[in-house]
Amino acid sequence: MAAVELLIGHAMWLRREDFVDRFVTVQSDPARVGETALAWVDWHAAADAVETGQLPCSAGEGRVLLIAASLAEGVPVHLGDAVTGLDAVNCVLVARAVLAAGGHHEAAAALAGAAGG
């Protein structure tokens, strides 16, 4: 959940058709009328595409996606390299995701409030 919230907060990846079309699967169950559709990300394939240049993006965008993939599926990422160069907004998003992944939801919410997000 923390990884998905990181992507939602980052707001770029989920607006890119090349990302959503290739790496997000949405399943709508007609028997569950009125309920929200389920979606999941192929984190390993998305991370691999970023690392091999098959999914062009800025360095910061790639770092955010790799961190999300690491939180979601254990995709290896060197945290020191991944956070270097992120702007303050993305650092806060990453910090919130790490706190949420660690079960510290109140701290993540407080950080959101302190950062104005």
C-alpha positions in Angstrom: 0.0 0.0 0.0 2.9 2.4 0.8 4.3 1.9 -2.7 1.0 2.7 -4.4 0.5 5.7 -2.2 4.0 6.9 -3.2 3.0 6.7 -6.9 -0.3 8.4 -6.2 1.5 11.2 -4.3 4.2 11.5 -7.0 1.3 11.9 -9.5 3.5 11.4 -12.6 3.6 7.7 -13.2 -0.1 7.0 -13.0 -0.8 9.7 -15.6 1.6 8.2 -18.1 -0.2 5.9 -20.6 3.1 4.1 -21.5 3.4 3.1 -17.8 -0.2 2.3 -17.1 -0.8 0.4 -20.3 2.3 -1.7 -19.8 2.6 -2.2 -16.1 -0.8 -1.7 -14.4 -3.5 -4.3 -14.6 -7.1 -3.4 -13.7 -9.6 -6.1 -12.9 -13.2 -5.2 -12.7 -15.5 -8.0 -11.4 -19.0 -7.5 -12.9 -20.3 -9.5 -9.9 -19.1 -6.7 -7.6 -21.2 -3.9 -9.0 -20.7 -0.6 -7.2 -17.3 -1.7 -5.7 -14.0 -0.2 -6.7 -12.0 -2.1 -9.4 -8.8 -3.8 -8.3 -5.5 -2.8 -9.8 -1.9 -3.9 -9.4 1.5 -3.0 -10.8 4.0 -5.3 -12.3 6.8 -3.7 -10.1 9.6 -6.0 -11.4 8.9 -5.3 -15.0 8.4 -1.6 -14.5 11.7 -1.3 -12.5 13.5 -3.3 -15.2 12.1 -1.0 -17.9 13.4 2.1 -16.1 16.8 0.6 -15.4 17.3 -0.6 -19.0 16.0 2.7 -20.6 12.9 1.1 -22.0 10.7 3.5 -20.0 12.2 7.0 -20.5 12.0 9.3 -17.5 13.9 11.9 -15.5 16.4 10.6 -12.9 14.1 11.7 -10.1 11.1 10.0 -11.6 13.0 6.8 -12.0 14.3 6.9 -8.4 10.7 7.3 -7.1 9.5 4.3 -9.2 12.5 2.2 -8.0 11.8 3.0 -4.4 8.2 2.2 -4.8 9.1 -1.1 -6.5 11.5 -1.9 -3.6 8.8 -1.2 -1.0 6.2 -3.2 -2.9 8.1 -6.3 -4.1 11.6 -6.1 -2.7 13.2 -4.9 -6.0 16.8 -4.2 -5.0 17.6 -0.5 -4.8 20.6 1.3 -3.2 18.8 3.8 -1.0 21.7 6.2 -0.8 21.7 6.5 -4.6 18.0 6.5 -4.8 17.4 9.5 -2.6 20.3 11.6 -3.8 19.0 14.3 -6.0 15.4 14.0 -5.1 13.8 17.4 -4.4 12.2 18.1 -1.0 8.7 17.2 -2.2 9.7 13.8 -3.4 11.9 13.2 -0.3 8.9 13.8 1.9 6.8 11.4 -0.3 9.5 8.7 0.1 9.8 9.3 3.8 6.0 9.0 4.2 6.1 5.8 2.2 8.9 4.3 4.3 7.0 5.3 7.5 3.8 3.7 6.3 5.6 0.6 5.1 7.0 0.3 8.6 3.6 0.5 10.1 4.0 4.1 11.4 0.9 5.5 9.8 0.4 8.3 12.4 4.0 9.5 11.8 3.5 9.4 8.1 0.3 11.5 8.5 2.1 14.0 10.7 4.9 14.3 8.2 2.3 15.0 5.5 0.8 17.7 7.7 4.1 19.2 8.4 5.0 19.3 4.7 1.7 20.8 3.7 0.7 17.6 1.8 
